[in-house]
Amino acid sequence: METKPLAYNRILIATDDSECSKKALQHGYSLAKVMGASVALIHVIEPAAPTNYGADPLMGQQPIIIPETTEIQEESSRSMLDEISKGFEDLKEVFTFNRIGNPKQEILTVASEWAADLIIMGTHGRTGFDHFISGSVSESVTRRASCPVLVVPGKC
């Protein structure tokens, strides 16, 4: 049986500045280089939780989100993506996406909007209670993605 080799033209790589995602970045770079693919880097910031600082629920005052916290996180995310993209300059094209929201949902949304044909992400390999509490972003993305997902374990 003769089959046409798979080619990935648009590779989305999720990063969170962990060792796991650094390994995923290495795999993504290598694949993109070999296949002449465009790459999109995504970093998702989870929204800051409201704080009761300065709010009195007995007086009907609502918890607040301190805008400076979100701005600092966004700037840090942009800076990280800019730094990573410098190492990808010799590729065909490099795009960056800095999003705020649920990482699982934002990765899937960007993959769909950008028309990625491969998603690459690392996994922390959590098990047991840690996995139960935090869930697995990579597992959720893999189950719901409309394109192949390469999950790079942190131990490799």
VEXBADREN-414785 format. One line per field, with one value per atom (N, C-alpha, C, O): x, y, z; residue in three letters. Coordinates in steps of 0.05 Angstrom, whole numbers. Layout:
N
x = c(X/...)
y = c(Y/...)
z = c(Z/...)
residuo = c(ALA/...)
// end
This chain:
156
x = c(17/0/18/35/14/30/14/-9/27/15/32/57/19/33/43/28/68/78/63/56/59/46/64/88/52/67/50/26/64/51/60/85/42/48/45/57/28/22/22/4/44/48/44/57/25/20/34/30/51/66/57/60/46/38/62/76/65/87/78/60/91/85/110/109/133/159/167/183/157/165/185/189/199/218/203/213/178/162/157/160/150/144/170/169/192/218/224/235/218/223/203/211/179/159/168/165/180/190/213/214/230/252/241/250/222/209/195/197/181/166/185/180/207/226/238/239/246/258/238/246/213/194/189/188/186/181/204/200/228/252/253/257/248/249/226/230/203/179/175/157/191/187/160/147/152/126/127/148/104/100/94/83/102/98/83/87/65/52/58/55/67/72/49/41/39/17/24/35/18/20/-6/-16/-18/-43/-40/-28/-50/-50/-78/-98/-78/-104/-112/-96/-138/-147/-141/-143/-133/-128/-154/-175/-151/-174/-181/-162/-206/-213/-203/-202/-196/-186/-205/-218/-207/-224/-209/-220/-185/-169/-184/-191/-190/-204/-234/-248/-245/-273/-286/-274/-308/-322/-349/-367/-351/-375/-400/-422/-395/-418/-429/-452/-412/-421/-431/-438/-431/-440/-419/-425/-394/-372/-363/-359/-359/-351/-321/-306/-311/-283/-273/-289/-248/-237/-214/-201/-209/-185/-167/-175/-143/-124/-113/-99/-119/-111/-81/-72/-66/-37/-26/-7/-38/-30/-32/-14/-55/-60/-42/-31/-37/-19/9/23/18/45/47/67/27/27/27/42/11/11/38/47/50/76/97/113/96/115/111/130/86/79/89/101/84/94/124/135/137/166/177/196/164/172/169/187/146/140/160/169/166/185/213/226/221/247/248/268/227/226/226/240/210/208/235/239/253/279/294/310/290/304/291/301/268/254/255/242/272/273/280/272/295/303/281/286/258/236/220/224/202/186/171/175/155/139/136/134/136/131/110/113/89/68/67/75/58/54/26/14/16/-11/-9/0/-16/-16/-46/-59/-56/-84/-89/-71/-112/-120/-145/-164/-145/-169/-161/-140/-179/-174/-155/-160/-131/-111/-122/-115/-138/-149/-165/-161/-183/-200/-185/-190/-167/-153/-135/-132/-122/-105/-122/-114/-145/-163/-174/-176/-180/-191/-170/-176/-146/-124/-118/-114/-118/-112/-133/-127/-158/-180/-178/-179/-175/-174/-150/-152/-127/-102/-100/-82/-118/-119/-94/-81/-86/-63/-69/-91/-48/-52/-36/-36/-23/-10/-7/1/-14/-9/12/11/32/53/52/51/53/53/67/68/77/89/69/47/76/60/77/100/65/80/80/96/62/61/50/58/33/21/3/-10/2/-15/-30/-24/-48/-62/-77/-91/-73/-88/-81/-99/-55/-48/-63/-72/-64/-78/-108/-121/-119/-148/-154/-174/-137/-142/-137/-154/-115/-108/-117/-119/-124/-132/-108/-86/-112/-90/-97/-116/-83/-88/-83/-99/-60/-54/-74/-81/-84/-104/-130/-142/-138/-163/-160/-178/-137/-133/-132/-144/-119/-117/-145/-150/-162/-189/-206/-224/-202/-221/-210/-225/-184/-172/-182/-189/-183/-191/-167/-171/-143/-119/-102/-107/-81/-64/-50/-44/-45/-32/-8/-10/16/40/45/50/44/48/76/82/93/120/122/117/129/131/155/176/152/173/198/219/195/217/235/255/228/244/268/283)
y = c(-23/0/25/28/42/66/89/95/103/126/151/149/173/198/206/204/215/222/247/265/246/269/293/291/316/341/360/363/372/392/419/425/437/463/485/506/480/500/486/472/491/477/497/518/491/507/495/471/511/501/516/540/502/514/515/495/537/540/553/570/546/558/564/568/563/569/547/553/523/501/484/487/466/448/431/425/423/406/421/409/446/461/468/471/470/475/451/454/427/403/402/394/411/412/432/427/455/475/463/469/447/435/416/417/400/381/397/390/418/434/448/449/459/472/452/458/429/409/400/399/395/387/409/404/434/456/460/466/457/461/440/447/415/393/396/390/404/405/432/435/452/479/491/505/485/494/521/530/534/558/549/528/566/560/582/606/575/594/585/562/604/599/611/634/596/606/603/583/625/624/634/656/619/627/634/618/657/666/660/668/646/642/668/681/675/701/702/682/726/730/726/734/713/708/734/749/741/765/763/741/785/786/803/821/796/811/835/849/839/862/888/895/901/927/924/945/900/896/884/866/894/884/872/887/845/833/841/841/847/854/881/887/898/924/923/944/899/896/903/905/905/911/884/864/885/861/858/877/832/827/841/844/848/862/847/831/853/842/866/887/863/885/886/867/907/907/905/894/916/915/887/882/869/841/829/816/833/823/836/822/862/876/865/861/860/849/822/815/805/778/779/764/797/799/808/798/828/838/816/812/801/779/757/746/752/732/741/726/767/778/776/769/783/783/754/750/735/707/698/685/704/695/709/696/734/748/735/731/728/715/687/681/672/645/648/633/667/670/678/672/691/697/672/672/650/625/611/590/621/608/625/619/646/665/653/663/631/619/601/588/599/584/600/624/587/600/625/647/621/643/636/612/656/652/672/696/662/678/674/653/694/690/698/717/683/687/688/669/711/715/717/736/697/697/696/687/706/704/687/692/666/649/621/617/602/574/563/563/553/543/522/523/503/482/495/488/513/525/544/544/560/579/565/574/543/528/518/520/506/496/518/514/541/563/573/578/578/588/567/574/541/520/521/518/526/527/553/552/576/601/603/614/593/595/572/571/553/529/512/504/507/490/462/452/448/420/402/378/414/398/416/439/405/419/404/380/419/406/419/443/402/412/393/369/403/386/377/388/358/349/345/336/353/350/322/314/305/277/273/254/291/288/264/257/252/229/232/250/214/213/239/250/247/270/296/312/300/324/325/347/303/302/307/321/295/299/329/339/342/370/388/405/386/405/397/413/371/362/362/368/355/354/370/363/392/409/392/392/378/362/340/335/327/307/318/307/341/353/363/359/375/385/361/362/340/316/304/296/304/292/309/299/336/354/367/380/363/376/364/340/380/371/364/358/366/359/342/341/329/313/330/354/317/331/314/290/326/313/322/346/303/309/300/276/318/311/309/329/285/282/298/300/308/322/306/317/279/262/255/241/263/255/274/269)
z = c(0/0/0/17/-19/-22/-9/-16/9/22/19/18/18/16/44/63/46/72/84/69/110/122/123/127/118/120/137/134/156/173/164/164/158/148/169/167/189/209/237/244/251/277/300/301/317/341/365/371/378/401/426/427/446/471/490/493/503/522/548/548/569/595/611/635/598/610/631/648/628/645/629/605/643/630/610/588/616/598/572/550/573/549/534/509/547/533/515/493/525/509/485/463/490/468/447/423/456/437/420/396/432/417/395/372/403/383/361/338/369/350/330/306/341/323/303/279/313/295/273/250/281/260/240/216/250/232/213/189/223/206/184/161/191/171/151/127/160/142/129/112/136/125/134/118/158/168/181/191/182/198/226/231/245/273/287/281/305/323/351/358/367/395/411/406/430/447/476/485/491/520/531/523/550/561/590/606/598/625/637/625/659/672/686/698/684/696/726/740/735/763/779/771/802/819/834/842/837/851/880/892/891/919/936/926/961/979/992/1009/983/994/989/967/1011/1009/1004/1002/1003/999/1024/1037/1032/1056/1047/1040/1046/1037/1054/1044/1080/1097/1089/1094/1076/1067/1038/1026/1026/999/978/954/987/968/955/969/930/915/915/916/913/909/884/865/883/860/848/861/822/809/806/795/815/813/784/776/769/740/736/716/755/751/750/735/765/765/737/726/724/698/677/660/680/661/664/643/688/692/680/667/684/672/642/629/630/601/590/570/603/594/596/578/618/622/600/590/593/573/546/531/539/513/511/491/533/534/530/515/543/540/511/500/499/472/452/433/457/440/441/421/466/470/456/443/459/446/416/402/406/377/364/340/379/368/360/341/375/368/345/336/335/313/288/268/288/265/239/218/239/213/201/181/214/203/183/181/169/148/159/149/180/193/222/229/239/267/277/273/289/300/330/340/345/373/382/371/400/412/442/455/453/482/490/483/505/511/541/557/550/578/578/563/594/596/605/618/599/606/585/561/594/575/556/532/565/548/525/502/532/513/494/470/505/488/468/445/476/457/434/411/440/420/402/378/414/398/378/355/388/370/349/326/356/336/314/291/321/302/285/260/298/284/266/244/274/259/239/222/240/223/226/206/251/256/247/249/236/229/247/243/268/289/313/311/337/362/377/379/387/403/431/434/451/479/497/492/519/539/560/561/575/597/622/620/644/670/680/697/669/678/706/720/714/741/742/722/765/769/795/811/800/826/833/816/858/868/853/847/846/831/805/796/791/765/769/754/791/797/802/792/817/825/801/795/788/767/739/721/736/709/691/700/667/648/624/609/620/596/571/553/571/547/541/518/562/558/547/529/557/548/519/503/513/485/466/444/474/457/451/428/471/467/449/435/450/436/411/396/405/382/356/354/335/309/291/267/302/288/307/331/296/313/335/331/358/380/388/393/389/398/426/431/445/473/481/479/490/497/527/541/537/566/577/564/601/614/620/625/621/628/604/608/580/557/552/534)
residuo = c(MET/MET/MET/MET/GLU/GLU/GLU/GLU/THR/THR/THR/THR/LYS/LYS/LYS/LYS/PRO/PRO/PRO/PRO/LEU/LEU/LEU/LEU/ALA/ALA/ALA/ALA/TYR/TYR/TYR/TYR/ASN/ASN/ASN/ASN/ARG/ARG/ARG/ARG/ILE/ILE/ILE/ILE/LEU/LEU/LEU/LEU/ILE/ILE/ILE/ILE/ALA/ALA/ALA/ALA/THR/THR/THR/THR/ASP/ASP/ASP/ASP/ASP/ASP/ASP/ASP/SER/SER/SER/SER/GLU/GLU/GLU/GLU/CYS/CYS/CYS/CYS/SER/SER/SER/SER/LYS/LYS/LYS/LYS/LYS/LYS/LYS/LYS/ALA/ALA/ALA/ALA/LEU/LEU/LEU/LEU/GLN/GLN/GLN/GLN/HIS/HIS/HIS/HIS/GLY/GLY/GLY/GLY/TYR/TYR/TYR/TYR/SER/SER/SER/SER/LEU/LEU/LEU/LEU/ALA/ALA/ALA/ALA/LYS/LYS/LYS/LYS/VAL/VAL/VAL/VAL/MET/MET/MET/MET/GLY/GLY/GLY/GLY/ALA/ALA/ALA/ALA/SER/SER/SER/SER/VAL/VAL/VAL/VAL/ALA/ALA/ALA/ALA/LEU/LEU/LEU/LEU/ILE/ILE/ILE/ILE/HIS/HIS/HIS/HIS/VAL/VAL/VAL/VAL/ILE/ILE/ILE/ILE/GLU/GLU/GLU/GLU/PRO/PRO/PRO/PRO/ALA/ALA/ALA/ALA/ALA/ALA/ALA/ALA/PRO/PRO/PRO/PRO/THR/THR/THR/THR/ASN/ASN/ASN/ASN/TYR/TYR/TYR/TYR/GLY/GLY/GLY/GLY/ALA/ALA/ALA/ALA/ASP/ASP/ASP/ASP/PRO/PRO/PRO/PRO/LEU/LEU/LEU/LEU/MET/MET/MET/MET/GLY/GLY/GLY/GLY/GLN/GLN/GLN/GLN/GLN/GLN/GLN/GLN/PRO/PRO/PRO/PRO/ILE/ILE/ILE/ILE/ILE/ILE/ILE/ILE/ILE/ILE/ILE/ILE/PRO/PRO/PRO/PRO/GLU/GLU/GLU/GLU/THR/THR/THR/THR/THR/THR/THR/THR/GLU/GLU/GLU/GLU/ILE/ILE/ILE/ILE/GLN/GLN/GLN/GLN/GLU/GLU/GLU/GLU/GLU/GLU/GLU/GLU/SER/SER/SER/SER/SER/SER/SER/SER/ARG/ARG/ARG/ARG/SER/SER/SER/SER/MET/MET/MET/MET/LEU/LEU/LEU/LEU/ASP/ASP/ASP/ASP/GLU/GLU/GLU/GLU/ILE/ILE/ILE/ILE/SER/SER/SER/SER/LYS/LYS/LYS/LYS/GLY/GLY/GLY/GLY/PHE/PHE/PHE/PHE/GLU/GLU/GLU/GLU/ASP/ASP/ASP/ASP/LEU/LEU/LEU/LEU/LYS/LYS/LYS/LYS/GLU/GLU/GLU/GLU/VAL/VAL/VAL/VAL/PHE/PHE/PHE/PHE/THR/THR/THR/THR/PHE/PHE/PHE/PHE/ASN/ASN/ASN/ASN/ARG/ARG/ARG/ARG/ILE/ILE/ILE/ILE/GLY/GLY/GLY/GLY/ASN/ASN/ASN/ASN/PRO/PRO/PRO/PRO/LYS/LYS/LYS/LYS/GLN/GLN/GLN/GLN/GLU/GLU/GLU/GLU/ILE/ILE/ILE/ILE/LEU/LEU/LEU/LEU/THR/THR/THR/THR/VAL/VAL/VAL/VAL/ALA/ALA/ALA/ALA/SER/SER/SER/SER/GLU/GLU/GLU/GLU/TRP/TRP/TRP/TRP/ALA/ALA/ALA/ALA/ALA/ALA/ALA/ALA/ASP/ASP/ASP/ASP/LEU/LEU/LEU/LEU/ILE/ILE/ILE/ILE/ILE/ILE/ILE/ILE/MET/MET/MET/MET/GLY/GLY/GLY/GLY/THR/THR/THR/THR/HIS/HIS/HIS/HIS/GLY/GLY/GLY/GLY/ARG/ARG/ARG/ARG/THR/THR/THR/THR/GLY/GLY/GLY/GLY/PHE/PHE/PHE/PHE/ASP/ASP/ASP/ASP/HIS/HIS/HIS/HIS/PHE/PHE/PHE/PHE/ILE/ILE/ILE/ILE/SER/SER/SER/SER/GLY/GLY/GLY/GLY/SER/SER/SER/SER/VAL/VAL/VAL/VAL/SER/SER/SER/SER/GLU/GLU/GLU/GLU/SER/SER/SER/SER/VAL/VAL/VAL/VAL/THR/THR/THR/THR/ARG/ARG/ARG/ARG/ARG/ARG/ARG/ARG/ALA/ALA/ALA/ALA/SER/SER/SER/SER/CYS/CYS/CYS/CYS/PRO/PRO/PRO/PRO/VAL/VAL/VAL/VAL/LEU/LEU/LEU/LEU/VAL/VAL/VAL/VAL/VAL/VAL/VAL/VAL/PRO/PRO/PRO/PRO/GLY/GLY/GLY/GLY/LYS/LYS/LYS/LYS/CYS/CYS/CYS/CYS)
// end
